Amino acid sequence: MATPPRQRSGGGRTTSLGGDTSESDKFESTASWDALEWTKIEVPSQFPSNSRPDSRYVSHVQFDFLLEAEQVIVEGYGVVLVNTDEAGTLIVTNFRLIFLSEGTRNIIALGTIPLTTIEKFSKMVIKAQSVPRQSDKTPSRRLLQVIGKDMRIIVFGFRPRTKQRRAVFDALLRCSKPASLWDLYAFTSGPSKFKNSNPKMRLLNEYFRLLGKGSFRPSMSMIENDSFTFSNDLWRISSVNSNYAMCQSYPFALIVPKGISDEEVLQASTFRARGRLPVVSWCHPGSGAVLARSSQPLVGLMMNMRSNTDEKLVAALCTQPASVRGARRKLYIADARPRKNALANGAMGGGSESSSNYFQSEIVFFGIDNIHAMRDSLARLRDYLDTYGATSSDGMSSFLRHGGWTWGGGNLSSMSASVSTLGDSGWLIHVQNVLAGSAWIAARVALESASVLVHCSDGWDRTTQLVSLASLLLDPYYRTFAGFQALVEKDWLGFGHPFSDRTGMPTVSGSGNVPYELSRQTSTGSFSTSPMRQPSGSFTSQGPSSTHAQTSNNYSPIFMQWIDCVSQLLRMYPPAFEFSMVFLVDFLDCLLSCRFGNFFCNSEKERQQCGISEDCGCLWAYLADLRASEGSCHVHYNFFYDPVKHADALLPPAAALAPTLWPQFHLRWACPSEAQAGELEAQFRKMAVKFSGLQKAKEAAERKAKEITTAMESLSAELRNEKQLSSWAMIQAKRASKENVAIKRAVQSLGCNVHFSTTADCTVGIESNPTEIPQNFINSSSKRDGTVQNDEKSDLSVSITVMADNVIPQNPIDRVCETLCPLRTRDGVCRWPDAGCAQLSSQFVGLKANFDAFDQLSIYDSYFQSEE
């Protein structure tokens, strides 16, 4: 394996701090250098002594900001972050490089970077300007420069003769470039709570949606038995690549024309580079037009090789629905490469199609440069921003460091309206080419109902950019959270974009402990002379001030460039996207950090055989959990989103395709104030958060008002019931009063005095001659007690008190009736409820008095006086 050459960061910025003695004056003026209290480096004891810079120092500090399974490897105290002239503690863990502020102990974002996000790092020495006769005593500045894949260049300063820089440098060598894929932090931490579902089922879900079979749900048994081969009138899902024998970089399931058999699919794959034959990526639900993708055809050096099966397969992409009659659908073959590059590939067996061999077709070249041009362009842009940004890595040369003026005159739109303002980086030109090509493809499908076949050389870089971006323009579903995930997993992960190679992660083929067939080889029928992908290279040591690159010659920011294109569309059509710019930034950061395993390896086959979905956490689950924590107010949501306004395809005019810098990503490190200043979305978000708080307060007040209303209704109902009871009681009282008057009159007519007390007791006084009633009478029963009082000195006076043992009558009338009336039954029911007791009172009283008097007679009593 060849060692990759040392990569320059463009314009000599990587070594700009090496021997320029004029820079020493700038660092000498920094007061924080001599004011710091430098200490020894501390290394955890779990590392073997032969691998630790100094085994005498062991860290006992516990940090609460560490992630699950994150372990501290090296700590360096009193380190200076040159970009901001801030002193603090530099910590190397098995996941990231962390810089803590010395004063607040807070994490400084600029100095904190995941290890896999580091593109390269190097040691540098700056000699301070010597004072006459003291040249030997002048210390030099020990610097460590770290260049990130996320547009940052940071420099850390170390005090001489402390060995701290060597310890940090050696720790970065061990941890930032692990020898095996399984040494990455994602395998150490495991899936945790962000478990990953089977990606094959998610791919089938998207295929079912494209074919109009959204009501079907895939299952593992369906995948194991290859029973997922559904179809509609035009297209079908084929399982011909279920074991990846036909094409190792294609997914297990493919959408092909319904009229093409699996045997013809296998035969057609031999005419395309790496077996990547033309397959359907997206189909229009109305017209039936499709976006198809493939690699270049193997037409040979003379450009005269043909394949009848390949021509038949490409012609089937133009199939019209049975209900449509008329002219044949037109086919466009979009070659993403410049024409000269396509012709040059003919020398290696590749090339491009001839329109004469493909009926009613038109060949179009988009002129998009290769991966190497994109890598160099981004490096130049990064250096340009670092040079003129507010946090320049040299500490002093920035025009913005001490104020005076702002980037682009303080106007973000003018900041990069002209490509010339970015020097010779060329990044925005490349972005514009990708945008223009995607917009052209979407317009052909939407306006002409034509089918478009897109390819480049291998069909996994520029082809994926164009097809996925055109799908984003055509299908509003892909502009939602769920749709964006489905699009990335289908066109980028499923169709084999080599993420390990392009992002500089360890490759499966370079790990040495996986089956040999996992290495990316040329498929059957591919030209043998085509350049092969190389696994990521190892570091290159170049003496004391060595530069170690994380990436190989295959590294290129292809996916980052595509996300940049998405951000340009989001800037042009804010209501069309459910997600925000912040979501895109966080998404890229998660991908580059390798904290989750979704984007490991170079193909679906490699991820399946490595067990990525079982052993690593899921990036999509993590982002969904972040959104769920705050609901619709989370920063990932686009507050301008209006699905009704852009329910159809987005077809931007050519004049609108003038890309600008992406402030939230390009400027967040070099010029953080400009990345946020004037951002309408941020201002709207603050207002939305405030509105949300007011809305919650309103809802709480409404709930309380509803509770009060319910309580008032309940009290009103109880009050009505009380009024009804009171009214009934008044009626009963009036009725009882009338009955009292009537009974009183009846009793008084018998010569008795009647008094009703408030305790419902009744006292009856009976006046009569003593000779008529000789003694008192007592009326008692098991439930009533009667008491009689006799005054010999006056007329007979009877006091009757009626008391119930266990039942209290409802009114005094009932008590009188129970005491005096002999016509009541034992259970207290009146036999004559309608009888006029007042009419019989005199007869009853007389009979009662006679009966009582007779009952008191004795046989010894004489009724007549004895005759003397």
NUTIDO-682423 format. One record per residue (C-alpha): x, y, z; residue in three letters. Coordinates in steps of 0.02 Angstrom, whole numbers, plus 50000, padded with zeros to 5 digits. Layout:
XYZAla
...
***
This chain:
500005000050000Met
500735016449947Ala
500935029850077Thr
499875045050032Pro
500855060549994Pro
500855074750115Arg
499355085550083Gln
499495104150082Arg
498045114350142Ser
498235126550000Gly
499215142649991Gly
500525136150112Gly
499405138950262Arg
499895122550342Thr
501685128250366Thr
501405146850382Ser
501835146250567Leu
503435136450545Gly
504895148250518Gly
504195165750502Asp
505125175350637Thr
503965190150616Ser
502575179850690Glu
503545178350852Ser
503235196550891Asp
501385193250882Lys
501465178450999Phe
502665187651114Glu
501375201251138Ser
500125188751202Thr
500105191451389Ala
499335174751430Ser
500915165051388Trp
501935169851539Asp
500455172451655Ala
499945154151648Leu
500345141451781Glu
501055126751684Trp
500945109351754Thr
501445092051705Lys
500415081151589Ile
499345067851671Glu
498975051051593Val
497685038251654Pro
498445022551728Ser
497435010551621Gln
498655013051477Phe
500225002451475Pro
501795010751536Ser
502705008451372Asn
501345018251280Ser
501195032551404Arg
502275047851381Pro
502625048651567Asp
501935034951677Ser
502305044451836Arg
500775055651820Tyr
499035048551838Val
497425058251822Ser
496135056751959His
494975070151894Val
493185065151855Gln
492275074551717Phe
490385074751710Asp
490345080151528Phe
491045063851461Leu
489905053151354Leu
489505035051385Glu
491065024151370Ala
492135039651339Glu
493805038351429Gln
495155051351460Val
496845046951386Ile
497895062651409Val
497655079151500Glu
498705094651471Gly
498545109851583Tyr
498915127851540Gly
498745125451352Val
498345140951248Val
497065140751109Leu
497965152550992Val
496415156450888Asn
495605165651034Thr
497095168551152Asp
496215158151284Glu
497075147051411Ala
496385130951477Gly
496515112051489Thr
496725101051336Leu
496005083451354Ile
496175068951233Val
494865055151251Thr
494485039851147Asn
493165050151055Phe
493685068451044Arg
494905082251083Leu
494165093551220Ile
494735110851270Phe
494125117651437Leu
494225135951482Ser
495395139051628Glu
494255151751709Gly
492515144451688Thr
492955126051655Arg
491695126451514Asn
491965117051352Ile
492615128751215Ile
491765123351054Ala
493125129550938Leu
494455119251027Gly
493375103651044Thr
493335091850895Ile
492975073150873Pro
494525063350830Leu
493825056750665Thr
493375074450612Thr
495235078750613Ile
495925078450436Glu
497735080850487Lys
498795087950627Phe
500595093450640Ser
501895099950763Lys
502685116850731Met
504005127350817Val
504115146350812Ile
505725154550864Lys
505465170350963Ala
506425185650907Gln
508045185051003Ser
508675199051112Val
510525204051087Pro
511705193851197Arg
510245182851256Gln
509925172051103Ser
510215155851196Asp
508955160251331Lys
507525164551214Thr
506235150451220Pro
505335144551064Ser
503465142051048Arg
502855124051037Arg
501275123350931Leu
500085109550878Leu
499025113350724Gln
497415103350698Val
496485104550532Ile
494695098250534Gly
493565091650398Lys
492235103650462Asp
493085119750400Met
494135123750554Arg
495985126050581Ile
496475127150764Ile
498175129350845Val
498655125051023Phe
500185132651108Gly
501245123151235Phe
502595129351353Arg
504345123151311Pro
505145108951410Arg
503505102151478Thr
503315087251357Lys
501465091051349Gln
501425093151161Arg
502295076551134Arg
501035067751248Ala
499535075251158Val
500295071950988Phe
500645053651028Asp
498875051451097Ala
498155058550935Leu
499225046550835Leu
498545031650931Arg
496725036750938Cys
496305047650789Ser
496765034350661Lys
496305017250731Pro
497035002350641Ala
495374993250639Ser
493604998550606Leu
493084990450770Trp
494215002050869Asp
493085016850833Leu
492115024650976Tyr
490445019250901Ala
490845000950936Phe
491465005051112Thr
489885014351161Ser
488725001951074Gly
486945005851020Pro
486435012151193Ser
484675019251182Lys
484865024250999Phe
484555007050927Lys
484555004550740Asn
483184995350647Ser
483584984650495Asn
484074996350351Pro
483464983650224Lys
481684985450288Met
481805004350275Arg
482405002750094Leu
480944991250051Leu
479755003650132Asn
480375017050012Glu
480265005149863Tyr
478465000849908Phe
478045019349917Arg
478805022649745Leu
477805008349668Leu
476175014049748Gly
476164999449871Lys
476315009950028Gly
475014999450118Ser
476224984550121Phe
477454982950264Arg
479074973050244Pro
479624959750367Ser
481194949850401Met
480384934050336Ser
479994943350175Met
481844947950157Ile
482474930550202Glu
481294922050077Asn
481534935049939Asp
479654937549938Ser
479754956449919Phe
479664956249729Thr
478104967149711Phe
477704976349550Ser
476524988649469Asn
476084991249286Asp
477834997349236Leu
479124992449366Trp
479554978049481Arg
480714974649628Ile
482024961749584Ser
482964950549705Ser
484324946149579Val
485644954749688Asn
485004948149855Ser
486694939749890Asn
487704954049811Tyr
488434941949682Ala
487994952949533Met
488604969349606Cys
489424971249776Gln
489094989949786Ser
487234989249742Tyr
485834985849868Pro
485034968849890Phe
483434974449802Ala
483304984049637Leu
481884992149541Ile
481954987249357Val
480734988049210Pro
479374975049225Lys
479734968349051Gly
481564964249089Ile
481914947149164Ser
483224943449297Asp
484284934249168Glu
484324949749059Glu
484754960249211Val
486264949049246Leu
486804949849066Gln
486634968849058Ala
487714970949213Ser
489234964349120Thr
489224979649005Phe
489344992349146Arg
490834996849254Ala
490864987049417Arg
489224978649368Gly
488224994349409Arg
486884992349276Leu
485475005149245Pro
484125003749379Val
482685014949433Val
483015026949577Ser
481395036949571Trp
479805036149467Cys
478495049649440His
476825043949512Pro
475835052149373Gly
476775051649209Ser
477825036249243Gly
479455045149199Ala
480955039049296Val
482635044249363Leu
483865030049330Ala
485685028049378Arg
487145017449325Ser
489025017849295Ser
489885021249129Gln
489685008648987Pro
491174998048935Leu
491225003848755Val
493095000748738Gly
494555010448669Leu
493755012648498Met
492065017348575Met
491245003948468Asn
490754990448593Met
488874987348611Arg
487704976848717Ser
485964972448653Asn
485374968348826Thr
485984984948895Asp
485134994248752Glu
483524984748784Lys
483594988648970Leu
483905007248938Val
482495007748809Ala
481304999948937Ala
481585015149048Leu
480515024748925Cys
479005013248941Thr
477355022548938Gln
475845017649044Pro
474525007448953Ala
473275021748968Ser
474435033748875Val
474455033448687Arg
475555044048579Gly
477375047148544Ala
478725037148630Arg
479455044748789Arg
481115053448762Lys
482675047748852Leu
484085059048912Tyr
485755051448959Ile
486605063649078Ala
488485061049095Asp
489085070649247Ala
490885071549187Arg
491695084049070Pro
491695077348893Arg
493595076148886Lys
493615065549045Asn
492345053648970Ala
493395051548814Leu
494955048948919Ala
494095034649011Asn
493955026048843Gly
495795022148853Ala
495415011549008Met
493915002948930Gly
492585015048987Gly
491805029848899Gly
490055035748860Ser
488545030148759Glu
488215034448578Ser
486505041748543Ser
486425031548383Ser
486425015448484Asn
485035020848604Tyr
483415024948514Phe
482725042548534Gln
484035047448661Ser
485085062948691Glu
486775063348776Ile
487165078148891Val
488815081748981Phe
488745092049142Phe
490615095149163Gly
490715091749351Ile
492505088949409Asp
493125073449500Asn
493415070049684Ile
495185076949685His
494655093849620Ala
493305094849755Met
494535090549893Arg
495785103749840Asp
494425116749816Ser
493755114449993Leu
495515115450065Ala
495795132149978Arg
494135138650041Leu
494545133250218Arg
496225142150212Asp
495445157750139Tyr
494165158650278Leu
495485155350411Asp
496575169250342Thr
495215182450342Tyr
494125176050483Gly
493935183050658Ala
494745167850740Thr
496245165250628Ser
497365150850677Ser
498925162050673Asp
498185172350813Gly
498525189750743Met
498495191250553Ser
496615191450536Ser
495865207650475Phe
494385204650589Leu
495295200050750Arg
495255217650823His
493675224050740Gly
493615239350630Gly
492535231250497Trp
491535215550471Thr
491545201850343Trp
490755206950179Gly
490335224050245Gly
489155216150371Gly
488015209650234Asn
487905190750221Leu
487175191450046Ser
488615202049981Ser
489875191550075Met
490005178949937Ser
488915185549797Ala
490445186149688Ser
491525170749672Val
493055181949659Ser
492885186749843Thr
493395169049888Leu
495045169549798Gly
495385154749685Asp
494495141549790Ser
493195137649656Gly
492055129349783Trp
490515139349739Leu
490775135649554Ile
490735117049590His
489175119049696Val
488355128849557Gln
488755115249430Asn
487935101949537Val
486415112949567Leu
486225117149383Ala
486375099049329Gly
485085093249457Ser
483865107049410Ala
484045102549227Trp
483655084249263Ile
482145088649369Ala
481475100249233Ala
481595086549101Arg
480615074449209Val
479315086949270Ala
479025097249112Leu
479345084748971Glu
478875068549061Ser
480535061848997Ala
481595048549080Ser
483395052649127Val
484835040449150Leu
486265047949252Val
488025041249268His
489835046449289Cys
491315034649293Ser
490885022749436Asp
489155029649472Gly
489375032249659Trp
489965050349677Asp
489345063449552Arg
487935051949498Thr
487295050749676Thr
487395069549697Gln
486365073049541Leu
485055059349563Val
484725062749748Ser
484655081649724Leu
483485080049574Ala
482375068449677Ser
482355081449815Leu
481755094349689Leu
480415082949615Leu
479685074449768Asp
479075085049916Pro
479135069550027Tyr
481045070150023Tyr
480975087650096Arg
480285081050261Thr
481265072750402Phe
480655055250359Ala
480885057950173Gly
482625065150191Phe
483155049850288Gln
482385038350156Ala
483275047950017Leu
484985047050099Val
484795028650142Glu
484215024249967Lys
485345034249851Asp
486885036449960Trp
486965021350075Leu
486005008649972Gly
486865012249806Phe
488595011449879Gly
489345028649901His
491045024449978Pro
490855033950141Phe
492375026050223Ser
493495031450080Asp
492735048650055Arg
492685053650239Thr
494355045950285Gly
493695032750403Met
494495015550423Pro
493975003750285Thr
493404985950306Val
494664979650180Ser
496054987950280Gly
495534980450446Ser
496244963550408Gly
494964953150504Asn
493504951850384Val
493244939950237Pro
494294943650085Tyr
492814945749971Glu
492344961850062Leu
493734971349974Ser
493024981749834Arg
493474972649675Gln
492964975049495Thr
491354965749459Ser
491154953649315Thr
491244962649151Gly
492094978249215Ser
493664983849129Phe
495164977349223Ser
496234992649193Thr
495065004449284Ser
495865012549436Pro
495335003949596Met
494845011949761Arg
496255011749885Gln
495965009750071Pro
496395024150182Ser
498265026550198Gly
499325026950354Ser
500145041950432Phe
501785048550365Thr
503125054150485Ser
504215068550429Gln
505375071850573Gly
505065081850731Pro
503835093850651Ser
502865079750569Ser
501195081250485Thr
500015066550498His
498545065550381Ala
496945056650429Gln
496445054550248Thr
497055045550094Ser
497005050849913Asn
495215044549904Asn
494615057150033Tyr
493415069949958Ser
491985080350029Pro
490695073849904Ile
489305071250029Phe
489705087750116Met
489555096349947Gln
487845088549921Trp
487255094750091Ile
487915111950040Asp
486805110849885Cys
485315106349994Val
485665121550102Ser
485655132449946Gln
483925125849899Leu
483335128550078Leu
483945146550066Arg
482995148949902Met
481395139949956Tyr
481215141450146Pro
479375135650153Pro
479755119750054Ala
480805110750187Phe
480255103850354Glu
482035104050422Phe
483145118950456Ser
484945123950422Met
485395118850600Val
484795101250564Phe
485945100050413Leu
487435106050516Val
487085093950659Asp
486825079950533Phe
488525083150454Leu
489365084450624Asp
488645067650678Cys
489235059650516Leu
491005066250530Leu
491155062050715Ser
490895043250686Cys
489875042550846Arg
488575031950754Phe
488815018050629Gly
487565022250493Asn
488895028850374Phe
490275016250408Phe
491005005550269Cys
490835007850081Asn
489284997750040Ser
487734989450108Glu
488574972550096Lys
490044978050204Glu
488904985550337Arg
487864969750343Gln
489344957950362Gln
490124969150496Cys
488494969650594Gly
488474988650599Ile
486614990450633Ser
486714978550783Glu
488334984550862Asp
488235003550839Cys
487015017250880Gly
485865025050751Cys
486135043050696Leu
484315045050643Trp
483685039150812Ala
484835051550900Tyr
484225066250795Leu
482415060950818Ala
482695060151006Asp
483385077951003Leu
481835084150913Arg
480675074851030Ala
481475083151180Ser
480785100251133Glu
479395096251011Gly
479025108050867Ser
480075121750948Cys
481695112350921His
483005120950814Val
482935106850687His
481185112050634Tyr
480995125150500Asn
479725137850561Phe
479415143750384Phe
478875126450324Tyr
477245126650227Asp
476915109950139Pro
475435117050042Val
476425131149963Lys
477685119549879His
476705103349859Ala
477435100349685Asp
479155100249607Ala
480395114249638Leu
481075120649472Leu
482275134849508Pro
482715146049361Pro
484505146549304Ala
484705164449363Ala
484265159149541Ala
485655146149548Leu
486955158049616Ala
487615149549773Pro
488325159049920Thr
489315153550069Leu
488355143150193Trp
488575154150347Pro
488015141450477Gln
489345129150417Phe
490715138550324His
490845153350443Leu
490425145950613Arg
492265143750660Trp
493135157350559Ala
491855170950592Cys
490555164950720Pro
489725181950740Ser
489375182850553Glu
488685165250555Ala
487255171250666Gln
487125189950630Ala
485625194950528Gly
484945177350520Glu
483095179250494Leu
482745161450548Glu
483615164150715Ala
482605179850748Gln
481005171050698Phe
481465156450810Arg
481655167850960Lys
479965175350924Met
479245158050901Ala
479945152251067Val
479205167451151Lys
477565164451063Phe
477615146251116Ser
477825151651297Gly
476355163451282Leu
475365149751198Gln
475735137751341Lys
475245151151467Ala
473645154051370Lys
473255135551367Glu
473575134351555Ala
472435149351584Ala
471095141551474Glu
471225125251569Arg
471045134451734Lys
469575144451667Ala
468775128251610Lys
469025120651781Glu
468265136051864Ile
466795135451742Thr
466515117151781Thr
466575120751967Ala
465355135151947Met
464175124151849Glu
464285110951984Ser
463945123852120Leu
462495130852018Ser
461755113452003Ala
461925110752189Glu
461145127852221Leu
459685123452110Arg
459455107152204Asn
459525116552369Glu
458235128852305Lys
457105114752253Gln
457295106352423Leu
456995122952510Ser
455445126052405Ser
454805108552444Trp
455175111352628Ala
454225127752626Met
452745119252547Ile
452815105352675Gln
452985118252815Ala
451465127752754Lys
450495111752740Arg
451035106452915Ala
450575123652982Ser
448825122052911Lys
448655104552984Glu
449285110853152Asn
447965124253154Val
446605111853110Ala
447155099253244Ile
447365112753371Lys
445615118753341Arg
444975100753351Ala
445875097353514Val
445365114053587Gln
443585109953548Ser
443785095653672Leu
444305107853807Gly
446155104153797Cys
447615116053789Asn
448865110953653Val
450635117053638His
451905111853505Phe
453725114853551Ser
455165117653432Thr
455835100353477Thr
454315092553393Ala
453615087353565Asp
451765089253593Cys
451005094153763Thr
449135092253785Val
448255099053939Gly
446515092053972Ile
445315101054088Glu
443885091254168Ser
443005087754332Asn
443895076554456Pro
442395065554475Thr
442325062354289Glu
444115056754273Ile
444715050754441Pro
446515047754393Gln
447755050454259Asn
447905038954112Phe
449515032454039Ile
449695027553859Asn
451275018153822Ser
451915005253701Ser
453554997553649Ser
453995013153551Lys
453115026953651Arg
453175033153832Asp
451775043253914Gly
451875053254074Thr
450385059754174Val
450415073354306Gln
448965075154435Asn
448675090354539Asp
447385086954674Glu
447165105154709Lys
446565109654536Ser
445675102854389Asp
446395087654307Leu
447885092554200Ser
448625079554083Val
450325081954004Ser
450745069553866Ile
452495068753796Thr
452725058053642Val
454475051653605Met
455025039053475Ala
456365026553519Asp
457135024653347Asn
456035033853223Val
455695052453231Ile
454055057353146Pro
454155070553013Gln
452985082953103Asn
452045085153267Pro
450395080453186Ile
450975062653162Asp
451475061453344Arg
449745066953402Val
448965054753284Cys
450055040553346Glu
449665044553528Thr
447785046853518Leu
447145037153368Cys
446695018853402Pro
446435015453219Leu
448295014553174Arg
449074997753138Thr
450574990553228Arg
451754996453092Asp
451125014253110Gly
450045015152954Val
448365023852971Cys
446915013052919Arg
445855028452880Trp
447095040752802Pro
445695051852739Asp
444615050952892Ala
444145067052982Gly
444875064353152Cys
444225080953212Ala
442435075053187Gln
442695059553297Leu
443765067853429Ser
442385070753555Ser
441735052953544Gln
443465045853554Phe
443945056153706Val
442375051253796Gly
442595033053761Leu
444395034153809Lys
443995042453975Ala
442635029954016Asn
443745015453969Phe
445165021654077Asp
444015025154223Ala
443215008154208Phe
444904999854198Asp
445375007554365Gln
443885000454460Leu
444144987054587Ser
442944973954646Ile
443034981654815Tyr
442484998554755Asp
440665003154776Ser
439765014154656Tyr
438435018654778Phe
438605025354948Gln
438185012955084Ser
436635015655175Glu
436935020455351Glu
***
